Amino acid sequence: MWQLKLRTHLVDTMGFTNSTHDLCLFSRRMNDSVLVEGVYVDDIIVSHNGNKHLEWFKNEFTGPNGFRAKHVGELSWFLGVEVVQHADYTVNLSQSQYVKKLC
């Protein structure tokens, strides 16, 4: 039920397109900007190329007909994977903590 409610809000209310390859992936183009949203259970990550549209997303997502949510800042960990974002827009992913636990 949660996924259906979330999907309905993102697609019908906010104008996102649901991926046909991965039902937990949504995207929306706005002029020259793109927002991509990934969902895992109740964790959501948003990738964007324009802060103006990130603000739009946060306001629409948590608005009167939206969801209770909080923005916790730049992504640094997700599902046990360390995420390092660089100024040149490249991203490094690492599971070194997981590997250390195995040893």
Secondary structure, DSSP 8 states (H G I E B T S, - for coil): -HHHHHHHIIIIIT--EE-SS-TTEEEEEETTEEEEEEEETTEEEEEES-HHHHHHHHHHHTSTTS-------S--EETTEEEEE-TTS-EEEE-HHHHHHH-
